[in-house]
Amino acid sequence: MSKDIRIKRGLSLRLEGEAEKELVKAPRSKTYAIKPPDFHTVVPKMVVKEGAKLLAGDEIFYSKYTDEIRFTTPVSGVLKEIKRGDKRRILEVIIEADSQDAYREFGKMDASKADAKDVKERILESGCGAFIYQRPYDIVADPKDTPKAIFISAVTTAPLAADKGFIIKDKVEAFQEGINALKKLTPGKVHLSVDDSSAQYLKNIKGVELHHVNGAHPAGNVGVQIHKIDPINRGEKVWTVGVEDVAIIGNVFLTGEYHADRTIAVAGSEAKDRKYYQGTIGLNVADLIGLASDDVRIISGDVLTGTKLSNNQYVGFFENEVTLIPEGNNYRMFGWLPFTYNNIHSNSHTSLSWLFPNRKYKPTTNLNGEERALVVTGEMEEVLPMDIYPMQLIKACMAGDIEKMENLGIYEVAPEDFALVEYVNTSKIEIQEVIRLGLDLMITEVG
């Protein structure tokens, strides 16, 4: 029987351009890429060189400071290029794909009957350790740690986000095997949160503590669920895994092969074919959506937390969504006047959008203002359903005050938890970046 969690604070943004519930096969890209910047704090050490022939599941690099964490290729082919940035930092590892994938054989294994040590080693050698993230700090989990619990969120609340129930509906068997494997990694519970969409497919999953979550965004954020179910204290660690990533892990045990399948919803007001595409991790965005014009912003992820892409770049490792919205490169005359432009959503009632709660809006990338001082308005607390003081924590992060950051709950948050705070905040400060820098300081100073 599931436990109900009702999130009362938050904000659900209704936007134009939701993807239709139709799944089609994505075109096969000529090249795929794994991007080390997707794995925060990981310093990659290459184990293969340009020109190397690879099978899907072959190791291409590992983490310099935690060499048990290995990263494997999602497709078979030839390592075409290692793109580097400043100070020779590796930005992309590009694989020229074969017309059809050939897989490295790991061997089948029954996760429910296998020894915990063997299960962990299989997850790591197949590259699936990259899917497991750690709280606090929101970084790739260290396999030497033992988490007190593992959390999986199958709840969809972000604007235009891919429906996790639709994503997992044909992968329930692999998902169950993934749960069987993850249970071996913790002495505690595996917590699975569902909403009405995902519950119909996952309500009979065994080996989990089921939570039915309702409420506005950010109810779907795993950090909010951890806060409500089993908060993190200093010295404790929990691990988190994405819904489709659990199925990928399970598939490694069922088939003995690393199938890096990724379901991607193409959404947004500027998207032409708003559908769900069955592709592979690291596919080229141009092969998925075509070439976008200069007045269209391509986002790998949702509009609140996603990353900007240009044509011919690659979809992020964890992303189930590509969003296309207009660039905000137009000037609005007298845009500072209240009630002048009522087709723009405003949480602070500076437009008449509050009179039309069911209207869908067409957002742009325009900030609608410049950066200004932080002032006490209470707007942040309205959209952050956690028992912390957001403005005080943000200021502590900006000041680098470690003691205050600890006391104000830095161990419980990730940048995505402050995405709505950033959206409603009239100061226009990049709050997610502030939180990320605060977490990085804690990693350096506290560990």
Backbone torsions as a table, in degrees:
resi	resn	phi	psi	omega
1	MET	NA	133.7	-177.2
2	SER	-80.7	156.3	175.3
3	LYS	-103.4	132.2	-176.7
4	ASP	-86.4	136.4	175.1
5	ILE	-126.5	121.9	179.9
6	ARG	-110.2	117.8	178.9
7	ILE	-95.0	116.4	-174.1
8	LYS	-92.0	-30.7	-179.6
9	ARG	-98.9	146.0	-179.4
10	GLY	148.8	-169.1	-178.6
11	LEU	-156.0	122.0	176.0
12	SER	-97.5	115.7	179.8
13	LEU	-88.6	122.4	178.5
14	ARG	-96.0	111.1	-175.5
15	LEU	-120.8	153.7	175.9
16	GLU	-73.4	146.6	169.7
17	GLY	104.6	28.7	179.0
18	GLU	-66.5	141.1	179.7
19	ALA	-72.1	138.7	176.9
20	GLU	-72.2	149.3	179.9
21	LYS	-79.9	67.4	178.3
22	GLU	-134.4	122.9	-176.8
23	LEU	-102.3	123.3	177.2
24	VAL	-126.7	161.0	-179.3
25	LYS	-80.5	129.3	179.0
26	ALA	-73.2	145.8	174.9
27	PRO	-59.1	144.0	178.4
28	ARG	-77.1	124.5	179.6
29	SER	-74.3	151.2	173.9
30	LYS	-72.8	-32.7	178.5
31	THR	-132.0	149.2	175.5
32	TYR	-128.0	159.3	-177.5
33	ALA	-141.6	141.4	166.4
34	ILE	-105.7	128.0	-174.4
35	LYS	-111.5	106.9	178.8
36	PRO	-52.2	-32.8	176.9
37	PRO	-61.5	-16.6	175.0
38	ASP	-65.9	-20.0	-176.5
39	PHE	-111.5	91.5	-171.5
40	HIS	-60.7	135.9	-179.6
41	THR	78.0	-8.0	179.0
42	VAL	-77.2	126.0	173.1
43	VAL	-104.0	110.8	-173.1
44	PRO	-77.0	141.6	171.8
45	LYS	-120.9	114.1	-175.3
46	MET	-69.8	143.2	175.5
47	VAL	-114.7	-6.5	176.0
48	VAL	-131.1	160.5	-178.5
49	LYS	-111.5	166.0	176.7
50	GLU	-58.0	137.1	-177.9
51	GLY	95.9	-8.4	-179.0
52	ALA	-69.4	140.7	176.1
53	LYS	-87.0	131.7	-172.4
54	LEU	-128.1	145.5	166.9
55	LEU	-97.3	152.3	175.0
56	ALA	-60.6	124.6	-176.2
57	GLY	102.3	-5.1	175.8
58	ASP	-74.4	142.9	179.6
59	GLU	-71.5	135.8	177.1
60	ILE	-115.8	-32.1	171.8
61	PHE	-156.7	166.2	177.7
62	TYR	-133.3	169.2	-179.6
63	SER	-79.1	127.3	-175.8
64	LYS	-57.4	-39.9	-173.8
65	TYR	-96.8	-10.4	175.2
66	THR	-140.6	84.5	-169.0
67	ASP	-70.6	-8.7	174.8
68	GLU	-71.1	-21.8	-179.9
69	ILE	-84.6	110.8	-176.2
70	ARG	-113.2	150.5	-178.7
71	PHE	-122.1	127.7	-171.8
72	THR	-116.9	160.1	-177.2
73	THR	-78.2	137.4	-179.2
74	PRO	-78.8	-17.3	-178.9
75	VAL	-135.0	163.7	173.0
76	SER	-90.7	151.2	-179.4
77	GLY	158.0	-150.5	-177.7
78	VAL	-118.2	134.8	176.2
79	LEU	-69.7	105.2	-172.4
80	LYS	-79.9	-44.2	-172.0
81	GLU	-158.5	145.4	170.8
82	ILE	-113.3	105.0	-178.2
83	LYS	-84.0	133.0	-177.9
84	ARG	-122.7	153.1	177.6
85	GLY	-114.8	-146.4	179.9
86	ASP	-60.2	142.0	179.6
87	LYS	56.3	29.8	177.1
88	ARG	61.2	25.7	176.1
89	ARG	-66.6	131.4	-179.3
90	ILE	-76.7	122.6	-178.7
91	LEU	-101.0	-38.7	-179.0
92	GLU	-147.8	141.1	170.2
93	VAL	-113.7	111.0	-170.7
94	ILE	-102.4	128.3	179.8
95	ILE	-112.5	125.9	172.9
96	GLU	-81.8	113.5	-167.7
97	ALA	-80.3	145.9	168.4
98	ASP	-68.6	164.0	177.9
99	SER	-66.6	-26.7	177.3
100	GLN	-143.9	139.7	-174.2
101	ASP	-75.6	139.3	167.7
102	ALA	-113.4	139.1	-168.6
103	TYR	-112.9	144.1	169.0
104	ARG	-72.0	136.3	-178.1
105	GLU	-92.6	118.2	175.6
106	PHE	-96.9	-20.3	-177.2
107	GLY	92.6	139.8	179.0
108	LYS	-71.8	152.3	179.8
109	MET	-152.3	134.2	175.3
110	ASP	-84.2	104.2	-173.6
111	ALA	-62.2	-33.1	-177.0
112	SER	-70.3	-23.4	-178.6
113	LYS	-105.0	-14.0	-175.5
114	ALA	-77.8	158.8	175.7
115	ASP	-70.6	146.8	-177.3
116	ALA	-58.3	-37.2	179.8
117	LYS	-64.5	-41.8	179.2
118	ASP	-67.4	-38.5	178.4
119	VAL	-62.2	-46.7	-179.7
120	LYS	-62.2	-43.2	-179.4
121	GLU	-63.9	-38.6	177.7
122	ARG	-64.4	-42.2	178.4
123	ILE	-61.6	-41.7	-176.8
124	LEU	-73.5	-43.8	-176.3
125	GLU	-69.8	-25.8	178.7
126	SER	-83.7	-6.9	-178.7
127	GLY	89.8	2.3	-177.7
128	CYS	-76.3	-10.0	174.7
129	GLY	-62.2	-22.9	178.9
130	ALA	-67.4	-20.3	-179.4
131	PHE	-81.4	-14.2	-173.5
132	ILE	-98.2	118.5	-178.0
133	TYR	-109.8	155.6	-175.6
134	GLN	-111.8	139.0	164.1
135	ARG	-115.2	135.1	7.0
136	PRO	-75.4	172.1	171.5
137	TYR	88.5	-18.3	178.3
138	ASP	55.9	57.2	178.8
139	ILE	-130.9	167.6	177.8
140	VAL	-58.5	132.9	-174.9
141	ALA	-68.0	142.3	174.9
142	ASP	-83.7	118.2	-177.1
143	PRO	-63.9	-14.3	177.9
144	LYS	-76.8	-16.3	179.1
145	ASP	-82.6	159.4	172.9
146	THR	-120.1	111.8	-177.0
147	PRO	-75.8	151.1	177.4
148	LYS	-75.8	-19.7	178.3
149	ALA	-165.6	164.7	175.3
150	ILE	-124.6	135.4	-176.8
151	PHE	-119.3	137.2	177.5
152	ILE	-132.0	126.1	179.2
153	SER	-107.8	119.5	173.5
154	ALA	-109.9	34.0	-176.8
155	VAL	-109.1	130.8	-178.5
156	THR	-110.1	114.4	177.1
157	THR	-134.6	-17.4	-178.0
158	ALA	-65.7	151.3	-177.9
159	PRO	-62.5	126.1	179.2
160	LEU	63.1	14.7	-176.8
161	ALA	-67.7	152.5	177.7
162	ALA	-64.8	134.4	-179.5
163	ASP	-71.0	116.6	-174.7
164	LYS	-71.1	-27.4	174.2
165	GLY	-65.0	-43.5	178.7
166	PHE	-65.0	-36.9	-179.3
167	ILE	-65.4	-40.2	-169.9
168	ILE	-95.6	-5.7	-169.7
169	LYS	-60.5	-29.5	179.4
170	ASP	-101.9	11.2	-175.8
171	LYS	-127.0	25.9	-173.8
172	VAL	-65.8	-39.4	179.8
173	GLU	-62.3	-46.4	178.0
174	ALA	-65.3	-36.3	178.3
175	PHE	-62.4	-43.4	179.3
176	GLN	-62.3	-40.5	178.6
177	GLU	-67.4	-34.5	175.1
178	GLY	-64.0	-39.0	175.7
179	ILE	-63.4	-41.6	178.0
180	ASN	-58.1	-37.1	179.5
181	ALA	-73.9	-43.3	-177.4
182	LEU	-65.9	-31.2	178.4
183	LYS	-61.1	-25.7	179.9
184	LYS	-74.8	-13.3	-172.9
185	LEU	-94.7	-5.9	-177.7
186	THR	-142.1	142.3	173.5
187	PRO	-78.4	-11.0	-178.0
188	GLY	-94.1	-154.3	-175.4
189	LYS	-95.5	154.8	167.9
190	VAL	-101.7	113.7	-176.6
191	HIS	-96.6	126.8	178.4
192	LEU	-119.1	120.1	178.4
193	SER	-102.7	135.4	-177.9
194	VAL	-131.6	160.4	169.4
195	ASP	-117.9	-170.2	-176.4
196	ASP	-61.5	-35.6	-178.2
197	SER	-70.2	-49.9	-176.1
198	SER	-79.5	-23.8	-177.0
199	ALA	-61.4	-34.6	-177.7
200	GLN	-64.9	-21.0	179.2
201	TYR	-103.9	-26.1	-171.3
202	LEU	-113.0	3.2	-175.0
203	LYS	-67.3	-19.7	-178.9
204	ASN	-104.9	12.8	178.0
205	ILE	-65.6	134.3	-177.4
206	LYS	-96.7	150.7	174.6
207	GLY	87.6	12.2	-179.9
208	VAL	-126.1	159.9	167.1
209	GLU	-99.0	115.7	-171.4
210	LEU	-89.7	135.7	177.9
211	HIS	-128.5	127.6	176.9
212	HIS	-97.5	115.6	-172.7
213	VAL	-106.2	132.3	175.0
214	ASN	-128.0	151.1	176.5
215	GLY	135.9	172.6	-179.4
216	ALA	-76.0	165.8	174.1
217	HIS	-60.4	136.1	16.8
218	PRO	-100.1	42.1	179.7
219	ALA	-57.9	-29.0	-179.9
220	GLY	-78.1	-12.1	179.4
221	ASN	-69.0	131.7	-178.0
222	VAL	-64.5	-28.9	178.2
223	GLY	-63.9	-39.2	176.9
224	VAL	-65.5	-40.0	179.6
225	GLN	-67.6	-40.6	175.0
226	ILE	-59.0	-43.9	-178.9
227	HIS	-60.0	-37.8	-177.5
228	LYS	-83.0	-28.6	-172.3
229	ILE	-98.2	-50.8	-174.8
230	ASP	-153.3	80.3	-173.8
231	PRO	-58.9	153.6	-178.3
232	ILE	-91.3	128.2	172.5
233	ASN	-102.3	166.6	-179.4
234	ARG	-59.5	133.4	179.9
235	GLY	91.9	-11.6	179.9
236	GLU	-96.0	154.5	176.8
237	LYS	-135.6	140.5	169.6
238	VAL	-125.8	155.7	178.0
239	TRP	-112.2	150.0	177.9
240	THR	-129.0	147.1	179.6
241	VAL	-139.8	140.8	176.1
242	GLY	-72.1	157.1	-176.0
243	VAL	-60.9	-53.3	-178.8
244	GLU	-68.6	-28.0	177.6
245	ASP	-67.0	-33.9	175.1
246	VAL	-61.1	-41.4	178.8
247	ALA	-66.4	-35.9	177.0
248	ILE	-64.4	-43.7	176.8
249	ILE	-59.9	-46.6	179.5
250	GLY	-61.0	-36.2	-178.7
251	ASN	-66.8	-31.8	176.5
252	VAL	-60.6	-38.9	180.0
253	PHE	-76.4	-35.5	-178.0
254	LEU	-74.2	-39.5	-173.5
255	THR	-107.8	-20.1	-174.3
256	GLY	77.9	12.3	-178.4
257	GLU	-131.3	153.4	179.5
258	TYR	-95.6	100.5	177.7
259	HIS	-101.1	103.1	-174.4
260	ALA	-86.6	57.7	-178.8
261	ASP	-71.8	141.5	177.5
262	ARG	-140.5	121.5	175.7
263	THR	-89.0	125.5	-174.5
264	ILE	-124.4	124.1	174.7
265	ALA	-89.4	125.7	173.4
266	VAL	-95.8	116.6	-172.1
267	ALA	-137.9	176.6	178.3
268	GLY	110.2	155.0	-175.3
269	SER	-63.8	-24.8	-177.8
270	GLU	-95.8	-0.4	179.7
271	ALA	-78.1	136.9	-178.7
272	LYS	-83.9	-49.7	-178.7
273	ASP	-111.4	93.0	-176.9
274	ARG	-86.8	91.8	-177.9
275	LYS	-140.7	177.5	171.1
276	TYR	-99.3	133.7	-177.7
277	TYR	-118.1	132.4	175.4
278	GLN	-92.4	108.2	-178.1
279	GLY	-131.0	-151.3	-177.9
280	THR	-129.9	146.5	178.8
281	ILE	-52.3	135.5	174.8
282	GLY	84.2	16.8	-177.6
283	LEU	-71.8	158.5	-178.8
284	ASN	-75.8	130.3	-174.2
285	VAL	-67.6	-30.6	179.7
286	ALA	-67.1	-32.9	177.0
287	ASP	-69.5	-22.1	-178.8
288	LEU	-87.6	-43.8	-172.9
289	ILE	-119.1	-3.4	-173.0
290	GLY	81.5	-172.6	-179.4
291	LEU	-88.4	123.1	-180.0
292	ALA	-88.6	148.5	179.2
293	SER	-75.1	169.0	-176.6
294	ASP	-66.4	-20.7	-178.5
295	ASP	-94.1	17.4	177.6
296	VAL	-121.8	130.6	176.3
297	ARG	-93.3	123.0	175.2
298	ILE	-94.4	126.4	-177.5
299	ILE	-122.2	124.7	172.2
300	SER	-85.1	99.1	-174.6
301	GLY	119.1	-162.6	-179.8
302	ASP	-91.6	173.6	-172.8
303	VAL	-69.6	-18.7	-177.7
304	LEU	-90.2	-35.3	-172.9
305	THR	-124.7	-2.0	-173.6
306	GLY	-72.7	173.7	-178.0
307	THR	-115.0	137.2	179.6
308	LYS	-67.2	135.2	175.0
309	LEU	-120.1	153.3	168.2
310	SER	-108.6	167.7	178.1
311	ASN	-55.9	139.9	178.5
312	ASN	73.2	10.7	166.8
313	GLN	-88.5	-174.3	-169.3
314	TYR	-122.5	143.6	-179.8
315	VAL	-65.6	142.6	-177.8
316	GLY	-61.6	154.7	-173.9
317	PHE	-57.8	-38.6	-173.1
318	PHE	-99.8	-4.7	-166.8
319	GLU	-80.8	136.1	173.8
320	ASN	-107.7	16.0	-174.4
321	GLU	-153.2	141.5	167.1
322	VAL	-122.9	125.0	-175.4
323	THR	-116.0	136.1	178.3
324	LEU	-120.5	120.7	178.8
325	ILE	-133.2	163.1	179.8
326	PRO	-68.7	145.6	171.7
327	GLU	-70.2	142.7	179.7
328	GLY	-90.6	59.4	-176.1
329	ASN	-103.6	20.7	178.4
330	ASN	-111.7	143.5	-179.6
331	TYR	-92.9	133.0	179.1
332	ARG	-103.5	111.7	-179.6
333	MET	-63.1	132.7	-178.7
334	PHE	56.7	31.7	-179.2
335	GLY	-64.7	-17.0	-179.8
336	TRP	-79.3	-13.5	-179.0
337	LEU	-75.9	133.9	177.4
338	PRO	-61.2	142.7	173.7
339	PHE	67.4	14.4	-179.8
340	THR	-77.5	-42.0	-178.2
341	TYR	-121.0	97.7	-172.8
342	ASN	-92.4	4.5	173.5
343	ASN	-91.9	9.6	178.0
344	ILE	-109.6	132.2	178.8
345	HIS	-73.0	137.7	177.7
346	SER	-139.2	123.6	177.4
347	ASN	-79.7	-17.6	-176.9
348	SER	-97.2	11.3	176.3
349	HIS	63.9	27.9	174.0
350	THR	-85.9	0.4	166.7
351	SER	-131.6	177.2	-178.9
352	LEU	-89.7	18.0	-177.6
353	SER	-61.8	-24.7	-179.7
354	TRP	-68.3	-17.2	176.3
355	LEU	-80.8	-12.9	-176.4
356	PHE	-126.6	73.2	-173.5
357	PRO	-65.9	-19.6	-177.4
358	ASN	-100.2	-0.4	179.3
359	ARG	-70.8	143.9	174.4
360	LYS	-100.4	140.7	-173.3
361	TYR	-113.1	157.4	-179.6
362	LYS	-114.6	91.0	-174.5
363	PRO	-75.0	156.1	169.8
364	THR	-120.1	-178.5	179.2
365	THR	-88.7	5.1	179.4
366	ASN	-64.5	131.3	179.6
367	LEU	-76.6	-15.5	-178.9
368	ASN	55.5	43.3	179.2
369	GLY	147.9	169.6	179.4
370	GLU	-109.8	167.5	-179.4
371	GLU	-64.8	135.8	-179.2
372	ARG	-143.2	179.7	-173.8
373	ALA	-67.6	149.3	172.6
374	LEU	-74.3	128.7	177.9
375	VAL	-129.5	154.5	-178.6
376	VAL	-79.8	111.7	-179.6
377	THR	-125.9	-18.2	-176.1
378	GLY	81.9	-0.8	-177.2
379	GLU	-69.6	-31.3	-179.4
380	MET	-67.3	-44.0	-177.0
381	GLU	-63.6	-25.8	-178.4
382	GLU	-67.8	-25.3	-173.7
383	VAL	-116.5	4.2	178.6
384	LEU	-114.8	100.1	-175.1
385	PRO	-83.7	50.9	178.2
386	MET	-130.6	149.0	-177.1
387	ASP	-83.3	61.5	175.7
388	ILE	-136.0	165.2	177.7
389	TYR	-99.7	101.8	-172.0
390	PRO	-63.3	-45.1	-177.4
391	MET	-64.2	-41.1	179.9
392	GLN	-65.6	-38.0	178.0
393	LEU	-67.5	-40.9	177.9
394	ILE	-60.2	-45.0	179.6
395	LYS	-65.0	-38.0	177.7
396	ALA	-63.8	-38.7	177.3
397	CYS	-66.3	-41.3	179.4
398	MET	-65.3	-32.6	179.8
399	ALA	-85.8	-13.2	-177.7
400	GLY	69.9	29.8	-179.1
401	ASP	-88.0	97.2	-173.0
402	ILE	-63.4	-42.9	-178.6
403	GLU	-61.7	-44.8	179.0
404	LYS	-67.4	-37.7	178.0
405	MET	-59.9	-42.6	177.8
406	GLU	-63.0	-46.8	-177.1
407	ASN	-67.2	-26.1	-176.2
408	LEU	-95.1	2.7	170.2
409	GLY	100.1	27.3	-178.3
410	ILE	-61.5	-27.9	-178.2
411	TYR	-69.3	-18.4	-174.3
412	GLU	-95.4	-8.3	-169.4
413	VAL	-115.4	161.0	171.8
414	ALA	-133.3	162.8	-179.4
415	PRO	-53.8	-38.3	-177.7
416	GLU	-62.5	-26.5	179.1
417	ASP	-67.5	-18.9	-179.4
418	PHE	-104.9	12.3	-179.2
419	ALA	-63.9	-45.1	178.0
420	LEU	-68.8	-36.2	175.8
421	VAL	-57.8	-43.0	178.4
422	GLU	-64.3	-38.2	-178.3
423	TYR	-66.3	-44.7	-175.0
424	VAL	-85.8	-14.4	-173.4
425	ASN	-71.4	124.7	-177.8
426	THR	-74.6	-7.9	-179.9
427	SER	-78.6	-16.6	-180.0
428	LYS	63.4	22.5	178.7
429	ILE	-79.7	144.3	178.5
430	GLU	-76.1	82.1	-171.0
431	ILE	-69.7	-36.8	178.9
432	GLN	-61.2	-37.7	177.2
433	GLU	-67.1	-38.6	178.1
434	VAL	-61.1	-45.6	179.4
435	ILE	-64.8	-40.6	179.1
436	ARG	-61.8	-43.0	178.5
437	LEU	-65.9	-36.0	176.0
438	GLY	-64.0	-42.6	177.5
439	LEU	-64.5	-39.4	178.9
440	ASP	-63.7	-37.9	177.4
441	LEU	-63.9	-40.2	178.5
442	MET	-65.1	-38.6	178.1
443	ILE	-61.1	-44.1	-177.3
444	THR	-68.8	-43.8	-171.5
445	GLU	-90.7	-32.3	-175.8
446	VAL	-108.2	-39.9	179.9
447	GLY	84.8	NA	NA
